[in-house]
Amino acid sequence: MTACFLIFLYVRFELSYDTFHSKADRIYRVVTDVKTPTEVINAGGPSWAAPPHAKDEFPEIESFVRFAGDDNVLVKRGEIKFQEDNAAWADSAFFKVFDFKLLKGDVNTALKEPFSIVLSETAAKKYFADTDPIGQTLLITGDAYPAKVTGLMKDIPENSHIKADIVLSISTIVKQFNEGIDNQWGNYGAKAYFLLKPGTNAKALEKKFPAFLEKMNGTEMKQNQMYATLLLEPLKDVYLRSTRNGNKTASINNVYIFSIVAVFILLIAWSKISVELHKLILIY
């Protein structure tokens, strides 16, 4: 029974990934198949240009978020300095699409302006101890750019495939570090998520993407002989069912295997209990 209980806890936890978002049923991760003359590359995200242009093109898309995670950013405050390997860059809709709780700051503006930074409770304690970090300044990257703390978020739950202790505004990249990145169709690197409007058929929307890519990037795809196909993965499937590269993924097969093991353990236990009960009946 103890073994079955532990397996039950494991299975329940694995199945709970990303289910705490209130809009989870309408959130999809955008992935890309890139066909070249020699192979098909299964990318975990689209080009940097695809999400903002798709949002303008398709009314079915309510919002989008690009998320460049697992970044390594040097963060300093006075003598306090850490090489943060769990930092990420995200679009301004991050806290509106996902239910990562913002304890302080405005969900609409926390990641809007360049050089805005949101800290988790854990990260805030490293740099500010018990003082209020909102409005304070941190220096980021080796060039020590000043970034303003615009939000304090609750530590991201363990059952989330999206991980970050520090989230910086993607507008910092778009407007300061690489001004043309929103129109770079061959530049990959960030993950992306679409929040679809209620009632939208994701498969029907997928069928519109080839014409969209041909219209926006057809000439470049032909020149480079690299043909992209955009696909949508339900958020709840990313952790357990996606075969793409991601921040953190597992396998639904492990859940099935452990569940079957638990059933066999219960059957064995029940058979032994039945034998003992039969003996007791015979005795009495």
Backbone bond lengths (Angstrom), bond angles and torsions (degrees), N, CA, C in turn:
res aa  C-N    CA-C-N  psi(-1)  N-CA   C-N-CA  omega(-1)  CA-C   N-CA-C  phi
1 M - - - 1.462 - - 1.531 111.41 -
2 T 1.345 115.09 -38.12 1.471 119.25 178.27 1.520 110.75 -63.58
3 A 1.329 115.98 -44.01 1.468 119.82 179.24 1.530 110.73 -61.73
4 C 1.327 116.72 -43.46 1.464 120.65 179.61 1.520 111.45 -64.48
5 F 1.335 115.99 -38.97 1.463 120.13 179.36 1.527 110.78 -63.77
6 L 1.327 117.19 -42.56 1.469 120.90 179.16 1.532 110.90 -65.06
7 I 1.320 115.59 -40.73 1.472 119.22 177.53 1.529 110.34 -64.31
8 F 1.341 115.59 -40.71 1.461 119.90 177.97 1.530 110.95 -59.06
9 L 1.328 117.48 -42.97 1.465 121.29 179.23 1.531 110.59 -62.91
10 Y 1.327 116.17 -42.26 1.465 120.62 178.83 1.524 111.20 -62.71
11 V 1.334 116.53 -48.83 1.474 121.27 -178.03 1.523 110.28 -62.96
12 R 1.323 116.65 -44.49 1.468 119.90 -179.95 1.513 111.08 -61.23
13 F 1.338 116.88 -41.30 1.462 120.53 -179.84 1.524 111.16 -65.45
14 E 1.327 117.38 -45.15 1.465 120.61 -179.95 1.529 111.31 -61.53
15 L 1.326 116.67 -40.97 1.464 120.50 -179.39 1.523 112.86 -72.54
16 S 1.335 117.05 -14.84 1.467 120.64 -177.68 1.530 113.20 -84.88
17 Y 1.329 116.88 -6.02 1.466 119.27 -175.98 1.527 112.08 -56.51
18 D 1.329 114.50 126.88 1.475 123.52 174.17 1.521 114.02 64.97
19 T 1.331 118.00 12.56 1.461 119.84 -179.77 1.522 112.48 -87.27
20 F 1.333 117.92 -8.77 1.460 120.71 -176.39 1.524 113.07 -80.20
21 H 1.329 117.92 -9.04 1.461 121.07 177.96 1.533 109.42 -76.74
22 S 1.319 116.93 129.18 1.461 120.74 -176.78 1.527 112.34 -65.36
23 K 1.326 117.37 -25.45 1.472 121.36 -179.99 1.525 111.57 -103.92
24 A 1.315 117.31 19.31 1.469 121.00 -173.48 1.525 112.89 -54.43
25 D 1.329 117.63 -36.25 1.465 120.43 -177.83 1.529 112.76 -70.03
26 R 1.331 116.62 -13.26 1.476 119.90 -179.88 1.526 112.74 -111.35
27 I 1.331 116.52 1.54 1.467 120.18 -179.08 1.525 109.48 -99.43
28 Y 1.327 115.57 132.61 1.460 121.97 179.90 1.527 109.64 -131.24
29 R 1.325 115.44 138.00 1.460 118.81 172.42 1.525 108.83 -83.40
30 V 1.316 116.01 137.08 1.467 121.96 -179.57 1.517 108.59 -94.87
31 V 1.324 116.77 120.85 1.459 121.58 178.55 1.524 108.69 -122.63
32 T 1.323 115.78 169.32 1.464 119.85 -173.63 1.514 111.97 -138.34
33 D 1.312 116.38 134.82 1.463 122.30 165.68 1.525 106.95 -99.56
34 V 1.313 116.56 124.37 1.470 121.09 178.92 1.527 108.02 -113.14
35 K 1.319 115.44 112.75 1.461 120.86 -178.72 1.515 110.26 -92.67
36 T 1.324 116.49 124.55 1.461 122.99 176.54 1.527 107.56 -115.29
37 P 1.333 118.65 173.63 1.474 119.55 178.78 1.526 113.67 -60.94
38 T 1.335 118.52 -19.38 1.461 120.43 -174.65 1.521 114.93 -116.96
39 E 1.350 118.18 -16.01 1.463 119.22 -175.29 1.528 111.03 -161.93
40 V 1.324 115.04 171.64 1.456 122.04 171.77 1.528 107.25 -117.74
41 I 1.314 116.40 119.36 1.456 122.08 -179.11 1.517 108.67 -93.28
42 N 1.318 116.75 122.30 1.472 122.14 179.30 1.521 108.56 -94.83
43 A 1.316 116.27 90.60 1.462 121.79 -176.30 1.519 110.97 -83.01
44 G 1.327 115.66 148.00 1.457 121.05 -179.41 1.512 113.83 -83.14
45 G 1.328 117.29 1.14 1.455 120.63 179.71 1.517 110.41 -157.45
46 P 1.323 117.40 174.63 1.456 121.76 178.30 1.528 110.42 -93.06
47 S 1.315 116.42 -178.35 1.457 119.23 171.39 1.528 108.99 -68.44
48 W 1.321 116.20 160.57 1.460 119.95 179.44 1.532 111.45 -59.70
49 A 1.323 116.92 -31.27 1.464 120.54 -174.63 1.524 113.17 -78.02
50 A 1.327 117.13 -27.89 1.468 120.16 -170.68 1.529 114.30 -60.12
51 P 1.341 121.02 -49.63 1.475 119.50 -175.31 1.522 115.24 -60.34
52 P 1.355 120.44 -50.28 1.465 117.50 -178.51 1.523 113.17 -65.48
53 H 1.336 117.62 -35.55 1.462 119.82 179.38 1.527 111.42 -73.23
54 A 1.329 116.96 -35.13 1.467 119.92 176.78 1.522 110.54 -65.77
55 K 1.325 116.72 -38.28 1.465 120.58 177.50 1.525 110.69 -59.69
56 D 1.336 117.23 -39.41 1.463 121.39 178.87 1.528 111.93 -72.29
57 E 1.320 116.12 -29.18 1.463 121.24 -173.87 1.529 113.23 -84.94
58 F 1.325 117.36 -36.23 1.459 120.60 -170.89 1.527 111.15 -116.70
59 P 1.310 117.96 116.19 1.474 120.82 178.73 1.528 112.50 -66.54
60 E 1.339 116.82 -15.84 1.469 119.60 179.12 1.535 112.25 -68.08
61 I 1.331 116.47 -20.10 1.462 120.94 -177.79 1.524 108.91 -90.78
62 E 1.314 115.78 113.65 1.464 120.66 -179.47 1.518 111.62 -76.84
63 S 1.331 116.37 -39.47 1.457 120.39 -178.84 1.523 109.15 -160.81
64 F 1.319 115.92 167.54 1.460 120.50 177.03 1.517 109.51 -141.88
65 V 1.326 114.66 154.93 1.462 120.99 175.61 1.525 108.44 -138.75
66 R 1.315 115.53 123.79 1.460 119.30 167.74 1.526 107.54 -95.06
67 F 1.315 115.78 140.54 1.462 120.90 -175.72 1.527 108.39 -136.65
68 A 1.314 115.86 108.04 1.463 121.24 177.97 1.525 107.81 -100.92
69 G 1.328 115.82 93.30 1.451 120.50 -174.34 1.508 113.31 -98.94
70 D 1.343 114.98 -176.19 1.465 122.70 -179.09 1.519 112.30 55.71
71 D 1.312 116.36 31.15 1.458 119.88 179.24 1.527 109.35 -84.98
72 N 1.315 114.77 159.10 1.449 121.02 179.68 1.518 108.10 -116.14
73 V 1.325 116.18 104.12 1.466 120.93 -173.07 1.529 109.58 -121.37
74 L 1.314 115.66 130.26 1.462 120.58 175.11 1.523 108.57 -78.62
75 V 1.334 116.63 125.15 1.464 122.25 -179.05 1.529 108.22 -125.30
76 K 1.334 115.72 131.42 1.467 120.33 -176.88 1.523 111.18 -133.28
77 R 1.313 114.53 148.08 1.462 122.45 168.51 1.516 107.45 -146.14
78 G 1.313 115.74 104.68 1.457 119.92 -175.10 1.516 110.37 61.64
79 E 1.344 116.05 -125.62 1.459 121.20 179.35 1.528 112.60 -84.39
80 I 1.337 116.06 -8.20 1.473 120.38 -179.73 1.528 108.68 -83.55
81 K 1.318 116.22 125.20 1.470 119.58 -176.55 1.525 109.39 -146.59
82 F 1.356 115.22 130.25 1.458 120.76 177.55 1.523 109.69 -136.68
83 Q 1.323 115.56 141.61 1.460 121.40 170.26 1.522 105.96 -89.09
84 E 1.314 116.75 97.55 1.464 121.76 -173.75 1.527 110.44 -80.42
85 D 1.332 115.62 111.92 1.472 119.14 179.87 1.525 112.24 -95.81
86 N 1.331 116.37 3.08 1.464 120.19 176.54 1.530 109.84 -120.27
87 A 1.333 114.46 42.25 1.463 121.02 176.83 1.523 108.85 -98.81
88 A 1.323 116.40 158.23 1.459 120.97 -178.94 1.521 109.83 -149.37
89 W 1.324 114.68 160.76 1.464 122.32 175.57 1.520 107.52 -116.46
90 A 1.331 117.70 135.19 1.462 119.96 -175.94 1.522 111.00 -143.25
91 D 1.327 115.15 151.79 1.463 121.02 176.20 1.521 110.56 -69.81
92 S 1.320 115.37 164.70 1.467 121.35 -172.93 1.524 113.61 -64.55
93 A 1.340 118.17 -21.02 1.472 121.24 -178.67 1.524 112.52 -83.25
94 F 1.309 117.98 4.07 1.472 122.32 -174.13 1.528 112.40 -51.09
95 F 1.334 117.20 -48.87 1.463 120.52 -175.89 1.524 112.94 -83.59
96 K 1.321 117.41 -6.27 1.463 120.37 174.95 1.529 111.67 -93.99
97 V 1.325 115.97 -32.37 1.463 120.43 178.72 1.527 110.35 -79.84
98 F 1.330 115.64 -45.73 1.460 120.93 -178.39 1.527 110.43 -102.21
99 D 1.332 115.99 151.99 1.465 121.51 -179.38 1.523 112.00 -94.08
100 F 1.323 116.66 47.12 1.449 120.07 170.36 1.521 106.87 -81.51
101 K 1.321 116.60 120.77 1.454 121.15 -167.87 1.518 112.17 -73.83
102 L 1.328 115.74 123.16 1.453 122.53 175.69 1.530 107.92 -93.77
103 L 1.315 116.26 111.77 1.462 121.32 -177.51 1.523 111.67 -77.05
104 K 1.329 116.22 -35.02 1.458 122.15 176.52 1.521 108.02 -140.20
105 G 1.338 115.44 143.53 1.451 119.85 -178.13 1.520 111.23 109.59
106 D 1.314 116.05 169.52 1.466 123.09 -177.27 1.523 109.27 -103.93
107 V 1.329 117.36 123.83 1.476 120.90 -178.92 1.526 111.68 -60.48
108 N 1.326 117.37 -25.92 1.469 121.02 -177.23 1.521 112.90 -80.98
109 T 1.317 117.19 -25.01 1.469 119.20 -172.72 1.527 114.94 -125.44
110 A 1.331 118.02 -6.90 1.466 120.75 -173.56 1.526 112.57 -57.58
111 L 1.333 117.58 -33.66 1.466 120.90 -178.80 1.523 111.86 -118.89
112 K 1.314 116.26 27.04 1.464 120.09 -175.84 1.525 112.47 -83.95
113 E 1.313 117.78 -50.16 1.459 121.79 -173.31 1.531 111.50 -85.82
114 P 1.347 116.84 150.61 1.472 119.46 174.25 1.524 110.96 -57.52
115 F 1.319 115.14 147.96 1.465 123.51 179.31 1.528 112.18 59.64
116 S 1.340 114.70 37.61 1.465 121.33 168.86 1.522 107.42 -97.91
117 I 1.320 115.93 144.36 1.462 119.75 -177.30 1.525 109.58 -140.82
118 V 1.340 115.13 133.97 1.462 122.17 177.25 1.524 107.92 -113.34
119 L 1.318 115.80 130.75 1.458 121.36 -177.67 1.527 110.65 -107.69
120 S 1.316 116.25 144.30 1.454 120.38 169.23 1.528 107.74 -75.37
121 E 1.322 116.51 166.30 1.467 119.63 177.58 1.524 111.06 -58.62
122 T 1.333 116.18 -39.98 1.463 120.36 179.84 1.520 111.30 -63.91
123 A 1.344 116.69 -45.80 1.467 120.44 -179.74 1.524 111.14 -66.47
124 A 1.328 117.55 -38.78 1.464 121.00 -178.93 1.520 111.21 -61.28
125 K 1.326 116.60 -38.84 1.465 119.82 -179.47 1.524 111.24 -66.21
126 K 1.329 116.99 -32.29 1.461 119.62 179.90 1.518 111.74 -64.07
127 Y 1.328 115.63 -38.58 1.464 119.63 -173.61 1.520 114.01 -99.28
128 F 1.327 117.04 -27.70 1.469 119.58 -173.25 1.523 113.80 -126.10
129 A 1.331 117.43 2.74 1.463 121.49 -178.24 1.523 109.39 54.00
130 D 1.335 118.16 -121.79 1.461 120.82 -177.30 1.529 112.92 -101.55
131 T 1.327 118.39 8.36 1.469 120.88 178.99 1.520 110.55 -84.41
132 D 1.316 116.62 157.94 1.461 122.15 -179.26 1.531 109.85 -71.99
133 P 1.336 118.50 120.64 1.465 120.28 -177.59 1.522 114.25 -81.77
134 I 1.335 118.36 -16.52 1.460 121.30 -173.94 1.534 110.41 -60.75
135 G 1.344 114.51 129.08 1.457 120.75 179.91 1.515 113.86 86.53
136 Q 1.336 116.77 -8.74 1.461 120.78 178.64 1.523 109.98 -78.48
137 T 1.324 116.07 166.50 1.463 121.76 -176.85 1.513 111.48 -116.07
138 L 1.320 115.52 135.40 1.457 123.06 171.42 1.520 108.47 -119.11
139 L 1.314 117.41 152.04 1.460 122.16 176.88 1.522 108.00 -100.91
140 I 1.338 116.29 128.33 1.462 120.02 -175.75 1.515 111.36 -119.23
141 T 1.320 115.80 151.17 1.468 127.16 -178.99 1.528 110.72 65.84
142 G 1.322 115.03 170.82 1.457 120.16 -179.44 1.509 113.44 -64.77
143 D 1.334 117.00 -19.40 1.467 120.80 178.74 1.523 112.43 -87.56
144 A 1.325 116.24 0.54 1.468 122.60 174.96 1.527 113.13 55.03
145 Y 1.344 115.77 52.48 1.463 119.70 174.70 1.534 109.47 -72.47
146 P 1.320 118.45 134.70 1.467 119.55 177.16 1.532 111.04 -74.01
147 A 1.326 116.25 129.60 1.465 122.27 178.45 1.517 108.84 -124.09
148 K 1.298 115.96 136.90 1.462 121.65 -176.88 1.528 110.18 -93.60
149 V 1.325 115.99 131.05 1.465 120.86 176.88 1.527 108.12 -75.93
150 T 1.325 115.59 114.87 1.466 121.18 -175.96 1.526 113.00 -112.56
151 G 1.334 116.44 -3.20 1.454 118.23 -179.29 1.514 112.36 -161.36
152 L 1.316 114.81 152.45 1.465 122.82 173.99 1.519 106.75 -125.55
153 M 1.320 115.88 120.19 1.463 119.31 -177.30 1.519 111.05 -112.95
154 K 1.302 114.97 152.22 1.451 120.99 173.02 1.520 108.04 -66.16
155 D 1.322 117.35 143.40 1.463 119.97 178.98 1.528 110.11 -51.12
156 I 1.319 116.22 134.20 1.466 120.62 -178.20 1.529 109.36 -63.64
157 P 1.340 117.83 132.86 1.466 121.04 -177.71 1.524 112.04 -57.86
158 E 1.325 115.01 151.91 1.462 120.41 179.95 1.521 111.33 -64.21
159 N 1.335 117.32 -31.59 1.468 120.10 -178.26 1.531 111.65 -87.45
160 S 1.324 115.00 46.45 1.467 122.52 174.96 1.520 108.34 -128.92
161 H 1.339 117.25 131.08 1.462 118.26 177.55 1.526 110.95 -77.25
162 I 1.334 116.95 -14.06 1.459 122.15 174.11 1.526 107.63 -90.54
163 K 1.325 116.43 123.26 1.459 121.06 -176.87 1.526 110.37 -127.44
164 A 1.321 116.03 139.44 1.460 121.24 173.40 1.513 109.90 -172.79
165 D 1.323 115.91 140.29 1.462 121.60 171.70 1.520 110.73 -98.76
166 I 1.335 115.08 -23.56 1.458 121.61 178.96 1.529 107.94 -134.69
167 V 1.331 117.04 129.46 1.462 121.54 178.99 1.532 108.00 -120.85
168 L 1.323 115.41 123.32 1.463 121.47 178.97 1.516 109.52 -108.79
169 S 1.317 116.60 154.92 1.461 120.92 -176.90 1.525 110.87 -72.84
170 I 1.330 116.24 132.30 1.464 120.28 177.05 1.526 110.92 -67.40
171 S 1.327 117.25 -21.82 1.467 119.29 176.00 1.525 110.91 -60.01
172 T 1.327 117.90 -22.10 1.464 121.45 174.67 1.525 110.05 -62.80
173 I 1.338 115.81 -41.48 1.470 120.17 177.93 1.523 110.60 -72.91
174 V 1.342 115.30 -47.38 1.470 121.15 -174.10 1.529 112.25 -64.45
175 K 1.339 116.16 -38.96 1.463 119.38 -173.49 1.529 114.30 -102.79
176 Q 1.344 117.41 -15.46 1.456 119.31 -175.31 1.530 113.00 -121.08
177 F 1.305 117.95 -49.72 1.451 120.85 -173.31 1.527 113.72 -87.98
178 N 1.327 117.71 -32.40 1.467 121.09 -178.28 1.522 108.13 -152.53
179 E 1.312 116.35 84.56 1.468 121.49 -171.26 1.519 114.10 -62.65
180 G 1.310 118.32 -25.51 1.459 119.73 -177.50 1.503 114.85 -97.26
181 I 1.338 117.82 10.28 1.465 120.41 -171.56 1.527 112.58 -66.39
182 D 1.325 118.01 -26.14 1.464 120.67 179.53 1.526 112.42 -68.57
183 N 1.308 117.01 -10.53 1.464 120.72 178.57 1.530 111.92 -119.44
184 Q 1.323 116.02 17.94 1.462 120.30 179.48 1.527 109.50 -97.84
185 W 1.334 115.21 100.66 1.461 120.83 -174.70 1.523 112.68 -80.99
186 G 1.321 117.24 -16.26 1.458 119.82 179.06 1.514 113.13 -102.66
187 N 1.324 116.74 6.44 1.466 121.84 -178.68 1.526 109.40 -99.79
188 Y 1.330 116.05 111.85 1.458 121.41 -179.68 1.524 109.29 -110.34
189 G 1.319 117.06 164.76 1.458 119.71 176.80 1.504 113.15 155.35
190 A 1.321 117.55 -39.56 1.466 120.40 -179.32 1.524 110.23 -90.57
191 K 1.324 116.35 147.42 1.460 120.80 167.37 1.532 107.10 -77.36
192 A 1.316 116.85 162.08 1.469 119.75 179.20 1.519 109.48 -146.75
193 Y 1.327 114.52 149.52 1.461 121.66 -177.96 1.524 108.91 -136.10
194 F 1.338 115.59 137.47 1.457 121.89 174.54 1.524 108.60 -107.14
195 L 1.324 116.14 133.95 1.460 121.44 166.65 1.516 106.10 -98.09
196 L 1.327 116.25 112.40 1.455 120.57 -177.98 1.524 110.32 -87.36
197 K 1.312 116.11 150.48 1.458 120.32 178.39 1.525 109.90 -68.75
198 P 1.341 117.64 152.02 1.468 120.63 -179.21 1.529 111.61 -54.12
199 G 1.318 116.03 136.30 1.453 121.36 178.08 1.516 115.04 86.77
200 T 1.338 117.82 -2.56 1.462 120.81 -179.05 1.521 110.82 -72.82
201 N 1.326 116.10 134.77 1.452 122.46 175.31 1.524 108.41 -89.31
202 A 1.329 116.97 110.22 1.465 121.16 -175.09 1.524 111.74 -62.60
203 K 1.323 117.48 -38.76 1.466 120.11 -179.55 1.523 111.22 -66.93
204 A 1.325 116.77 -37.80 1.468 120.23 177.33 1.524 110.41 -65.80
205 L 1.324 116.66 -37.92 1.465 120.25 177.51 1.521 110.84 -65.88
206 E 1.326 116.95 -40.79 1.473 121.32 178.38 1.534 111.49 -55.01
207 K 1.328 115.78 -38.36 1.471 119.90 -177.12 1.523 112.37 -66.52
208 K 1.329 117.12 -17.44 1.467 120.85 179.17 1.525 112.51 -87.18
209 F 1.325 117.02 -14.16 1.456 120.07 -174.44 1.535 114.69 -66.82
210 P 1.355 119.46 -38.63 1.472 118.11 -179.73 1.530 113.36 -57.45
211 A 1.327 117.17 -44.37 1.463 120.28 178.89 1.530 110.65 -64.94
212 F 1.322 116.05 -36.75 1.463 121.66 178.28 1.524 110.83 -62.82
213 L 1.336 117.42 -46.84 1.462 120.94 179.98 1.520 111.62 -67.39
214 E 1.331 116.28 -36.87 1.472 119.67 177.32 1.521 110.19 -63.56
215 K 1.302 116.59 -41.53 1.465 121.41 179.69 1.532 111.69 -66.14
216 M 1.318 117.07 -42.66 1.452 121.29 -173.61 1.521 113.30 -86.09
217 N 1.354 116.46 -30.69 1.466 118.45 -169.71 1.521 113.38 -143.56
218 G 1.330 117.13 17.52 1.457 120.81 -175.10 1.515 114.00 -58.89
219 T 1.316 116.93 -44.04 1.472 120.56 -177.86 1.520 111.25 -62.93
220 E 1.330 116.58 -45.18 1.471 120.22 -179.42 1.525 111.33 -66.00
221 M 1.337 117.05 -38.26 1.462 119.69 178.89 1.522 110.90 -62.67
222 K 1.335 116.90 -40.96 1.471 120.31 178.95 1.519 110.93 -66.45
223 Q 1.326 116.11 -42.45 1.468 120.19 -179.12 1.524 111.43 -62.38
224 N 1.317 116.75 -42.08 1.462 121.16 -176.87 1.521 113.25 -90.32
225 Q 1.342 115.95 -6.38 1.466 121.91 -176.82 1.537 110.51 53.79
226 M 1.315 114.74 42.05 1.469 121.75 176.37 1.525 107.47 -129.48
227 Y 1.330 115.78 107.78 1.455 121.05 -173.69 1.535 110.11 -107.00
228 A 1.314 115.37 119.54 1.464 121.16 -175.42 1.528 111.74 -94.86
229 T 1.310 115.33 145.11 1.462 122.92 173.28 1.525 108.12 -129.57
230 L 1.318 117.02 123.45 1.463 121.28 179.70 1.530 110.16 -89.60
231 L 1.323 115.78 136.75 1.454 122.14 179.39 1.529 109.39 -131.92
232 L 1.328 116.26 156.17 1.457 121.39 -178.46 1.525 110.54 -116.25
233 E 1.320 116.39 126.45 1.456 121.87 176.25 1.530 109.19 -108.80
234 P 1.334 119.07 125.73 1.468 120.05 175.69 1.526 110.34 -55.93
235 L 1.304 116.57 138.08 1.460 120.88 -177.64 1.526 112.19 -53.45
236 K 1.336 116.66 -42.29 1.458 120.14 -176.71 1.531 112.92 -68.84
237 D 1.348 117.59 -12.64 1.463 120.84 179.58 1.529 112.66 -95.80
238 V 1.317 117.37 -11.23 1.464 120.16 -171.41 1.522 111.40 -61.84
239 Y 1.312 117.77 -48.66 1.467 120.73 -173.25 1.521 112.36 -69.88
240 L 1.324 117.64 -44.00 1.460 120.53 -172.53 1.524 114.76 -98.41
241 R 1.333 117.35 -25.94 1.456 118.44 -170.77 1.532 114.86 -117.21
242 S 1.305 118.25 -11.55 1.450 119.31 -178.29 1.526 111.05 -77.73
243 T 1.321 115.96 140.72 1.467 121.32 175.50 1.524 110.95 -101.04
244 R 1.322 115.66 5.90 1.466 120.09 -179.68 1.521 110.50 -84.92
245 N 1.324 114.15 162.34 1.456 117.62 173.12 1.521 108.71 -68.51
246 G 1.310 117.56 142.63 1.451 121.56 -179.28 1.515 110.77 -153.68
247 N 1.329 115.61 176.95 1.461 119.13 -179.79 1.517 111.39 -65.17
248 K 1.333 115.98 -40.42 1.454 120.08 179.14 1.508 107.99 -158.65
249 T 1.306 116.81 120.46 1.456 120.05 -178.64 1.523 109.83 -136.76
250 A 1.314 115.71 157.33 1.466 121.98 177.07 1.523 107.21 -130.62
251 S 1.319 116.90 -149.44 1.464 120.35 -178.65 1.514 110.04 -144.23
252 I 1.316 115.74 132.61 1.461 120.80 176.80 1.528 110.24 -65.32
253 N 1.339 116.92 -25.42 1.468 120.34 178.96 1.523 111.47 -62.26
254 N 1.348 116.03 -36.38 1.465 118.69 177.63 1.526 111.24 -63.11
255 V 1.334 115.21 -38.41 1.464 120.03 178.34 1.519 109.75 -63.46
256 Y 1.334 117.04 -44.67 1.466 120.80 178.99 1.531 110.86 -61.69
257 I 1.345 115.73 -45.24 1.470 120.04 -176.82 1.516 110.87 -62.70
258 F 1.334 117.07 -47.65 1.465 119.87 -179.74 1.523 111.28 -65.12
259 S 1.323 117.23 -35.30 1.468 120.00 178.25 1.520 110.67 -64.91
260 I 1.326 116.64 -41.67 1.469 120.64 178.33 1.524 110.37 -64.92
261 V 1.348 115.79 -41.73 1.472 119.89 177.72 1.529 110.17 -58.83
262 A 1.337 116.24 -42.88 1.468 120.34 179.92 1.524 111.14 -61.48
263 V 1.329 116.51 -41.01 1.466 120.64 179.14 1.535 110.55 -62.81
264 F 1.346 116.85 -43.99 1.467 120.31 178.94 1.525 111.69 -63.24
265 I 1.348 115.86 -40.16 1.461 119.36 177.84 1.518 110.40 -61.45
266 L 1.326 116.20 -43.05 1.474 119.97 178.69 1.524 111.28 -62.95
267 L 1.347 116.36 -40.90 1.473 119.66 179.81 1.524 110.86 -64.48
268 I 1.342 116.12 -41.23 1.468 119.49 179.26 1.526 110.07 -64.92
269 A 1.362 113.91 -45.24 1.464 118.33 179.74 1.534 110.87 -61.21
270 W 1.325 116.29 -42.41 1.467 119.91 -178.99 1.529 111.58 -66.12
271 S 1.317 116.41 -37.27 1.472 119.37 178.93 1.523 110.63 -64.59
272 K 1.347 116.56 -39.73 1.466 119.69 178.69 1.527 110.66 -68.01
273 I 1.333 116.21 -41.00 1.459 119.77 178.17 1.527 110.29 -62.79
274 S 1.331 115.82 -40.71 1.475 120.54 -179.89 1.523 110.84 -61.73
275 V 1.349 116.07 -41.56 1.471 120.28 179.26 1.527 110.63 -62.42
276 E 1.354 115.59 -44.93 1.462 119.38 -179.00 1.531 111.26 -65.94
277 L 1.321 116.57 -38.80 1.459 120.03 177.72 1.525 111.10 -63.75
278 H 1.348 114.71 -40.63 1.468 119.21 178.99 1.535 111.03 -61.99
279 K 1.344 116.21 -39.36 1.464 120.76 178.51 1.528 110.95 -64.25
280 L 1.341 115.16 -42.81 1.463 119.33 178.98 1.506 112.07 -62.74
281 I 1.336 115.98 -38.99 1.473 120.95 179.45 1.526 109.90 -63.46
282 L 1.342 115.49 -41.97 1.451 119.58 -179.65 1.535 111.96 -66.03
283 I 1.349 114.68 -37.01 1.465 119.50 179.80 1.512 111.17 -65.85
284 Y 1.300 116.34 -44.32 1.478 120.28 -175.42 1.509 112.00 -89.84
